[in-house]
């Protein structure tokens, strides 16, 4: 059984773009470049999880702060995610070492 409150908020392209403060064409470009995840329904309409809002905010900050093109933004996002995963793995390893005395 799935509860309505347990599902992530889904927004169509127009609603998502409005929530981001961006033009829908730019959001569509982010999807085409693989920067933002979206689901396409049977009619070809894009649907976005609310979890993608912070992703768009991060893209906009990187673009404005470092004057990166969108291809570069994608690379930086991948590298930042990789660094975060490696740091999390290192913290887990350090905690394991402290608890086992190794």
C-alpha positions, 0 to 999 in steps of 0.5 A, spaced: 500 500 500 502 506 498 500 513 501 499 519 498 503 523 503 509 518 502 510 519 494 514 525 492 511 531 489 510 531 482 510 537 477 509 538 470 514 542 466 511 549 467 510 548 474 517 546 475 520 551 471 515 556 475 518 553 482 525 554 479 524 561 477 526 559 470 524 559 463 521 552 461 525 552 455 531 552 460 529 547 464 528 542 458 535 544 456 537 541 463 533 535 462 536 534 455 543 535 457 542 530 463 543 535 468 536 534 471 532 528 472 525 528 469 520 522 467 516 522 461 509 520 461 505 516 455 503 523 452 511 525 452 509 530 458 515 531 462 514 530 470 519 532 475 520 530 483 520 536 488 527 533 489 530 536 483 529 543 485 535 543 489 539 540 483 537 546 479 539 551 484 545 548 485 546 548 477 544 556 477 549 557 483 555 554 479 553 557 473 553 564 476 558 563 481 564 560 476 561 562 469 561 555 467 558 553 461 552 547 462 557 541 460 562 544 465 556 544 470 555 537 469 562 535 470 563 539 476 556 536 479 559 529 478 565 531 481 562 534 487 557 528 488 563 523 487 567 527 493 561 527 497 561 519 496 568 518 498 568 523 504 562 519 506 565 512 505 571 515 509 567 517 515 564 510 515 571 507 515 574 511 520 567 510 525 568 502 524 576 503 526 574 507 532 569 501 534 573 495 532 580 498 535 583 497 528 
